[in-house]
């Protein structure tokens, strides 16, 4: 028997918005600017639950490097 990791729990834009208590539009902006990593499946946008939880636990810091002016 093989030890395989459990499948990742994927969330929709609306699921993430509910977790963050924000609008779906805000979630899309966070995804578009690279703050939140997305998984695209045949044109659908999904988010890994463990990555969202880690982002929240990390005080919602951007995963992108800071811009320099």
Protein Blocks (a to p, Z undefined) as FASTA:
>chain_A
ZZdddddddddfklmmmmnopafklmmmmmmnomaccddeehiacddfklmmmmmmnoop
afbdcddZZ
